[in-house]
Amino acid sequence: MKVKSIAIDGPAGAGKSTLARRLAEKLGYIYVDTGAIYRTVALKVLWEKADPADPAQVVPLLEGLEIHVGYEDGVQKMYLEGEDVSGAIRRHKVSGAASQVSAIPEVRSFLLEFQRKLARESSVVMDGRDIGTVVLPNADVKIFLTAAPEARARRRLLELEQRGEPADYESILRDIRARDYQDEHRPIAPLKQAADAVLLDTTRLNLDQSLDRLLSLVKEKIAL
Ligand code: DC
């Protein structure tokens, strides 16, 4: 049977990863969180004490970079040089660095084939910023998932509080806005809705409602 692919793009905190993971579970597809892959590159840059904003320092690190994606009970794990870094890449410092390294063309082209290979091997729900526009332009379903920055900041705050990490709403909102700006205005593969993507705004939807909407969109496009 031919593999299928579902591309979900959108800004940070729109609920992409939770929804994409649950959608993949329902469909029996593999969930690929591409942000985690960029984060792993960023972590390597931080490990090396290099400047994530400086291509001259970042690009040489790509050669021989040892990144692996694995799955444990359907949960994506990231390995850097054999070490499980799935927790480490979620740190605040890594978020900013990931956004910076993701603006470097060589980083993007390095990861392009890596991501396409994953989608050739299995049916995937892949989430990111440029999946429908660049990575999988022939995806069977393309969704652009968004929500108001304030709603995204509230969700992020809740998530951090549940993890017992101190945080405040205003600084989260500021970070979200800065990251949106950076992701939308980079010259290469900026965050934007693919012409053939369906827009889903989750500002006023909870998780279950969003998932229902996603499932019906998928059912319209793929005969399940
Ligand atoms: O989704 P996330 O917050 O984990 O992503 C981390 C950073 O990686 C984000 O600032 C944008 C970048 N990214 C990207 O440029 N392209 C992707 N397909 C996924 C993430």
Residues whose N, C-alpha, C, O or C-beta is under 5 A from the ligand:
A	BS01	DC	A12 T34 G35 A36 Y38 S95 A98 S99 S102 D127 G128 R129 D130
